[in-house]
């Protein structure tokens, strides 16, 4: 009987290089910078008001975001932002697959950060695999201890940054250091330290596979016109590591040399050549790895590329029929007759379908309503009510009691 849960097999992703890896570095730097630095930004609101740019003031039931101040009765602004986030996720997924998962999801960002620490201490893929298989020595214990201590420090910084959003950051930091802060602050830091350490350092891809519901939901968001990372087996198969010998024997051979570079860099430990899989987060690191191999071999890029199911099926049918010119827009024939990466020339009309415009329209409408409401709301609202008791009473002797 098949178990519902499979024991984790350790994955040692190799460091990738390329445009998508560079884009992931950029996204990681921006998102982590926003999270850790935002509580320290200041914004002058005048006297008797906090000067922290972003502050969730639970004691006074107010939310400050630079020049915007939200009161409890205006919670619909928060609800509107959550609606925009949900619709935006549908919009992104329906057009370019799990781009959120591959680049901006907190789990992905922190796992990337933890992998940076792991590679810096233990080395790249082969070195880490060798160290993991080696018996416990003083060196191995030292390296593992340093790695986990830094991971815990990152988790502690993550929890600390979170509580700084709920009180004046410099003041709260001094209270945390001196031990005068409320116990709930320490509990929050401990919980977030533990979850960041466990999810980002120990569980990693299992969070995406077993805990996150989005891989199951995304199936309803994708169709044959959605861009996803695709192995173009119509070009790569049959694969061979000895193409010259195979060709000399008169047998067909594809461009895939079965080097497994795409598997080595995958943070989820899957083989994109097996087709679309639930675990794939569309990070496109396999695309970078494969392009690097193609460059070394002097072959055209795009063996793994962003493509739609419709184009893939058309290319497969053409290859089966003996055609030589792919219709995949991710491969563009140049004047010299070679195929080059042409993702920038992708025809947006193929992925922007009716539902895409519906999502975009709904997302834009919610945003415009929120902006209009913020710009036109009254800064002061005053209600004057009569007291339920009479303001004065005339007594029997004619005197008045106020």
Secondary structure, 3 states (H helix, E strand, C coil): CCCCCCCCCCCCCCCCCCHHHHHHHHHHHHHHHHHHHHHHCECCCCCCCCCECEEEECCCCEEEECCEEEEHHHCHHHHHHHHHHHHHHHHHHHHHCCHHHHHHCHHHHHHHHHHHHHHHHHCCHHHHHHHHHCCCCHHHHHHHHHHHHHHHHHHHHHHHHHHHHHCCHHHHHHHHHHCCCCHHHHHHHHHHHHHHHHHHHHHCHHHHHHHCCHHHHHHHCCCCCCCEEEECHHHHCCCCCCHHHHHHCCCCCCCCCCCCHHHHHCCCCCCHHHCCCCCCCCCCHHHHHHHHHHHHHCCCCCCEEEECHHHHHHHHHHHHCCCCCCCCCCEEECCCCCEEECHHHCCHHHCCCHHHHHHHHHHHHHHHHHHHHHHHCCCCCCCCCCCCCCCCEECCCCCEEC
